[in-house]
Amino acid sequence: MAINMAIAETPKPYKLTAVKELPPSKRLKHSLYDDILNTAVASPEKLMKVEVTGKTAKSMYTSFKNRIKKRNLPIRIRVRDKALYLEKIY
């Protein structure tokens, strides 16, 4: 007595495709945050408030933190009342 155990194949929620080579990166080599940091370093001011249209202090904090650490800049990030400040450390 043979029982047919055929299971209906359900469509997978993903798709794998073979490729010959990885496409080139579209990531920007220079960003708005790098421009802001360059301007801040060149400025004689010790404390500067940063405002970017459409960005919150929380979202900018991470980007600035990573760039400052990577470039080893003498700048500290401060967030007060939902505003982001860059403070030079001498």
Residue pairs with C-beta under 8 A, 6 or more apart in sequence:
31 63
31 67
32 52
33 60
33 63
33 64
33 67
34 67
36 50
36 52
36 64
36 86
37 64
37 67
37 68
37 71
37 73
37 75
37 86
40 48
40 75
40 86
40 88
41 73
41 75
41 88
45 88
46 87
46 88
46 90
47 85
47 86
47 87
47 88
48 85
48 86
48 87
49 83
49 84
49 85
50 60
50 64
50 84
50 85
50 86
51 83
52 60
56 82
57 79
57 82
57 83
57 84
58 79
60 84
61 77
61 79
61 84
64 77
64 84
64 86
65 77
67 73
68 75
68 77
74 88
74 89
74 90
75 86
75 87
75 88
75 89
76 86
76 87
76 88
76 89
77 84
77 85
77 86
77 87
78 84
78 85
78 86
78 87
79 85
